[in-house]
Amino acid sequence: MTDPVVPGTGSTPRRSPAGSYGGVVDTKSEIREFLTSRRARITPEQAGLRTYGTGPRRVPGLRREEAALLAGVSVDYYTRLERGNLNGVSETVLEALARALQLNDTERRHLFDLARATQAAPPRRRRRTRQQIRPAVQQMLDAMTSVPAFVRNGRLDILGTNQLGRALYSQHFDSHAQPPNTARFVFLDDRSTGFYTDWDTVAADVVAILRAEAGRDPYDRQLSDLVGELSTRSELFRTLWAAHNVHTHDSGVKNMHHPLVGEIKLSFEAMELVADPGLTMWVYTAEPGSRSEEALNLLGSWTATPEKETVHADHKKQP
């Protein structure tokens, strides 16, 4: 059996030694690398600091003493924070650090998640039972017959969907990369580059979503296994993971090329299921009167046809 090609490269993946990936987050290392990477992207000019001399600077972005000045802490204390020691740090200092490094809302939450992880004793890492959605949630999905909808967890596992959602994401469900998971499809199934029109953006977002989830739950064994699998099999995933970017995906637009109906552009909204922490429902809609709405309606009619024919046949068999 041959390895699948890495999407977006046309080449087979270069494998890492078995077992070389130990886990999702070593919290201390994650803090160090996250803060260092955020500091490196900000120039003194962007931070409103005056620079002296015309020669090249030895470090990209801000120096530690400049970041400390902006955060209102001593250089020694800032160095301690950047080395991954957030034990006992106050929310006031974290807020000052977020402002100094110009973190966006997602990055700020990630920093606070990492700080919380350092305060608690690590639990015993256990493999969780496979998540399932409640029957009431599935009924809600099934009641939405004219729009694709599905439920996903923070690891991007697709846990439930309605009929149109399954038709839209049919390649996710019949992929060799199972169980159905957006990250596996994007990085391990070469059809993903044809399905997602803006594949490069999708790939970067997927990794950043997983990185943010790792900060929220650094002891999730299944997330650790997923990241290990993708790191081993995709060089691009390893590169993007090392960038320490974080992202949330609450609303936006997806551009796709469906194998049956062609180009389709859909808006999406994500809604957290309050009664099921960690689960989110995603609903897609097309612009009224658009080509995408026509494509979605066509997909819906094709999806419903087999079921209608089966029901009709069953009725004809009855006396």
N, C-alpha and C positions, 0 to 999 in steps of 0.2 A: 504493500500500500504506500503510495507516495504522499508526501506532505502537500497540503494546499498551498497555493502561492499567497504571499502576504499582500492583502488588498492595497492598491495604490503603488505597488513596486514592481509587480510582475515576476518576482523572484521568490524562491522558497525561503522560509525563515531560517535564521542561524540559531541553532539551539544552544542554550546555556547548559552547563553541567546539571545533572539531576540534583534536586534538593538545594540548589545554590541560592534560592530565594527563601528567606527565613520567615517573612511575615509582612503584614501591611505596614504597620507603623511602629518603629522604635521612637517613642514620643520625644525623647531628648534630641535624637538626630533630626526628627521632623521639624521641631521648633528651630533648631540651629539652621537647617537648610532653608526653611521657609523664610525666616527673618533675613538671612543673608541674601537670598534671591530678591526679596522685596527691596532691600536697601540698595542693591546693585542697579536697580532699574530707575532710580531717581537721581537726577543730576542736581548739583547745588543750585543751578538757575531755576529749576522746577520747584525747588524747596524755598526759593527766595533768599538764598545765602550768597554772600559776596565771596568770590574766589580771588586769590592773589597769585601773581606769576603767570607766565604764558606757556610754561612747559607742560608736557602731558602728565596727568595724574596717574599714580601707580595702581589705583583701584577703580573699577567701574562704579559709577554712581556715587553715593555718599560715603564718606569715611565714618568710622564708628563714632569718633568724637563729634562729628556733625549731626549724626542721628541722635546721639545723646543730648546734644544741645537742643535740638528740636523737640525732643520728648521731655525735656526738663529734668533729666536725671544725670547722675555722674557718669563719667566714662567707665569707671570700674563696674558700676551697677549695670549699665547697658551691656557691657561685655559679658557679664554673668548671665543676663537674659538671653543674649544671642548665642551663648554656648549651650542653651537648652534648659537652663535652670529657672523655671517659673514657680518654684515652690514658694508659697506664701505671698506671691505678687498680688497687689490689690487691683480691683477693677479700674480705679483711677489711673494707675500706671499703665494698664493694658489699653485704656482709651487713649492715653497720651501717646503710647507707642503706635497705635493704629493711625492716629492723626499724623504723627511724624513720618510714617512710612506711606502715607496716603493710601491706606487700604480701602477697598470698596466694601460694601456691606457683606458680601459673601466671604471675603478675606478676613474681615473683622470677626465674623462668627467663627471662622475656622481657627483664628488665634485664640478666641475664648474657649472653644472646644478643646484645643490642645492644652490650655492652661488647666481646665477642669480635669483632664485626663491625668495630669501630674499630681493632682491633689488626692485622688482615690487610689487605694491599693488595687493592683490589677487582679481581676477575677480569674478563676481557673478557666482556661480557654476550652470551651466545649463545642462540639459540632451540634448545631441546632437542628431540630426536626424541620422538614420541608414546610415552608409557609404555605398556607392556603387561605383563600378569601372566604368570608362568611357567605352562606346562601343568600342572605338579604342583599349583599353587594353584587352577587352574580345576577340576581333578579333585576337590580337597578341597571346593570350593564345591558341585559337582554331587553329591557324596556326601551332603550335608546336604539331604535331600528333604523334611523335615517343618518346617523353619524357614527364613525368609528370611535370606539372607546375601549380602554383597557386599564388594568391595575398593575402597577409595578412597585417593587420595593427599592430601597436605596442602593442595592447591588445591581439594579437594572434587570432583575429577573422579571419576566412577564408572567404574572400569576393568574390572570383572568382576563377575558376579553369578550366582546359581543361578536355577533356573526360578521358584521362589516369590518370590525377591527381585525379579526383573524384573516379576512380576505385581503385587507390592505397590507398586513404584515405576514402574508403567507410564506414568504421566503425565510422569515425568522423561525417559523414553526417547522418547516421541512428542511432546514439547514442541517448539515452534518455536525455543526457546533451546537450541541445540546447540553443541558436543557435550554429552552428559549430565553435568551438574554441579549440585550441590545449590544453590549460590549463584545460578546463572543461573535455575534453576527458581523459587526463592523470590522473586527481585526482578524477573524479567522475564516470568513467566508468571502471569497473574491467577488461574489455577486453584489456585495454591498456597495462597491464603487459605482455600479450601474444603477442601483436602487436609489441611493442618496445623491442628488445632483451636486450638492456642496459637501462632498464626502470629507474633505480635509477639515472643514469647520466642525462637522459632526464628530469626527474622530477626536479632535482636540477637546470638544465639549464633553464627550463621553469619559475621557480620562480625568478631566477636571472634576466631573461629578463624582467619580469613584474616589478621587483624592479627598474631596470634601467629606464624603461618607466615611472614609477611613479616619478622618479627624474626629467625627462624631462618635464613632464606635471602633476604637483601635483594636479591640479584642474579638472582633467578629471573625470566627474561623473560616466561614464560607467566603467572606470577602477576601481574606488572606489567601485562600486557595485560588480564587478567581484571578486575583492580581498576579499570583505566582504563575498560574497557567499562561496568562497573557504575556507576562514578562519573558517567559521561556520561549514562547512561540512567535512573538512579534517584536522585532527590533524597534519598529516605530513606536509601539506601545511603551517600551522601556525608555525611549528618548523623551516622549511626552510625559511620562510619569516622573522622570527626573527633573522636570521643569517646575514642579510643585505649584502649578496653577490650580485654583479651585473655582468651581462654577456651580450655580444653581439654574434650574431649567423650569421656570414657572409658567411662562407664556412665550409665544413667538410664532414663527412660520417655518414649516417644513416644505422643502422642495424635493419631490420624489419622481422617479420614473418607474411606474408599475408595469410589470411584464404584460398585463392584460389591457390596461386602459391608457398607458403612456404617461405623459407629463401630467403631474398633479401638484397643485400648491394648496396647502391647508394651513389654517391657523390653529393653534392649540392652546388649551388652558389646562393647568394642573391644579388639582384640588386634593388637599390632604384629607385622609379619612381619619377624623378625630378619634373614633372608637377603635381604630386599628393603627397604633403608632408605627410610623415607618412606611406605611403604605400610601400610595398616591394614585388617584384616578386621573387619567388623561383623556381629554375629549377633543376631537378634531372636527373642524367645520370648514366649508368652502365658501368663498365669496358668492352671494346670490347672483345668478345669471351668468356666472363665469364658465369658462371651459372646464375648470376643475370641478365645478358642481355637476356638470354633465358627466364627467368621467366618474365621479363618485356615485352618481345615480345609476350609471351603467354597471359599475362594479356591484352595486347593491342588487340590481335586477338579476345579474348573472349568479350572484351568491344565493339568492332566494329561489331560483329556478329548480335546482335539484330537489330541494326540500318540498316545494309545491308539487313536483311530479311524483315524489314518493308518497305524499299524502293522498294525491288523487288516485294513484295506483292501489293504495290500500283500501280506499273507499270502493273501487270497482270490484275488488275481490270479495267484498262482503255481499251476502245474499240479499 
